[in-house]
Amino acid sequence: MVEMAPATPGRAGTPRSGSTRGEEIRTARARRYLMCRPEHFTVAYEINPWMDSSRAVDTDLALAQWEHLRRTYLDLGHVVDLVDPLPGLPDMVFAANGALVIDGHALGVRFRHAERAAEAGAYAAWLRAQGIEVTDAVALNEGEGDFLLAGDWLLAGSGFRSDPASHAEAQELFGVPVVSLVLVDPRFYHLDTALAVLDDRTVAWWPPAFSPGSRRVVERLFPDAIEATEEDALAFGLNAVSDGRHVVVAAAARHLVAELSSRGYVPVPVDLSELLRGGGGAKCCTLELRDAVAAA
């Protein structure tokens, strides 16, 4: 299943330049995303610090917030594919954890927690049905939760979910240099909760989520990185999705929104507060299908 809104002037259907406050020019590029409707979303177990299974989830609100996110991507000119949600897999809405796709090839996933294990097969089956070659994972990895492509580098997180051995798997499969980064704050258990790739040369991040050595690596690779506040990070502002110009970001991350604007990006605030109760935001709900053939 695929939906696409026609590109219009000022949208992301074709690369174009945006005006900035300085001399930096931000260019958007149309993307293809995979999402999963949260029809079965609930907090039935606790596998991260954000989850509280004693509180009921408002499924209607989660669906409405997710639908707004999907429409936002379409309005920006991006393609959105949908994988069918399966009963008994309440976290399947967090599509970013389903794979890593580069150049039309995918590295499958192996979840650390048994509660999510069946999601791996569901996502692999969908990708294969689209003609995407999937290599099954050997080591634990949770897809784009811990793998973020940033220009010539594949940033790879470990510390809570993905095994460092998965970094070598990804490098061998894709031939992209992998930069290993260690997470140290359990509230930010995936790389995509503590760092957002804005374009090939720029990231936003919250440094205290990383080990001292990893901080120095990020500072060396991205000297112009935008530093979020702890409040931004706790609002899941770094769980953002960028097309190079537009940044879909948590509305509650006010400092980060202002910083993005000052750097010439166009923030697109969204509210995913109900999905945050499962430990996810915009990026968690969004798997990028890079150079994959568009569905008919």
Number of C-alpha atoms within 10 A of each C-alpha: 10 14 16 17 16 14 16 12 9 14 21 25 22 16 16 15 13 16 13 15 11 9 9 13 16 21 19 23 18 18 19 22 21 22 25 22 21 26 18 17 25 23 21 19 13 14 16 15 13 16 17 16 14 10 11 10 18 12 16 13 14 23 19 15 19 25 13 15 23 25 17 16 22 20 18 24 24 26 24 25 20 16 19 16 20 18 10 15 19 21 26 30 28 26 26 27 30 32 30 27 24 17 12 16 22 27 24 26 29 28 21 17 10 10 16 17 14 15 26 21 15 16 22 21 14 14 24 13 11 13 14 19 17 20 16 15 20 14 18 20 32 26 28 27 29 31 28 21 18 16 13 11 16 21 23 28 32 24 20 19 20 26 20 18 13 25 24 16 18 23 15 12 13 16 11 16 15 21 18 18 22 20 26 16 15 13 17 25 23 30 29 28 27 29 31 26 25 23 18 13 16 17 20 23 28 24 20 14 23 24 16 14 11 18 18 13 15 20 13 11 14 15 12 13 20 19 17 22 19 18 15 23 23 17 22 28 35 32 28 28 27 21 22 22 24 24 23 24 29 27 20 20 21 18 16 25 23 13 16 20 15 13 16 20 27 21 22 18 19 20 20 26 19 22 28 18 20 26 24 24 30 26 26 27 28 26 26 23 25 16 13 19 13 13 13 7
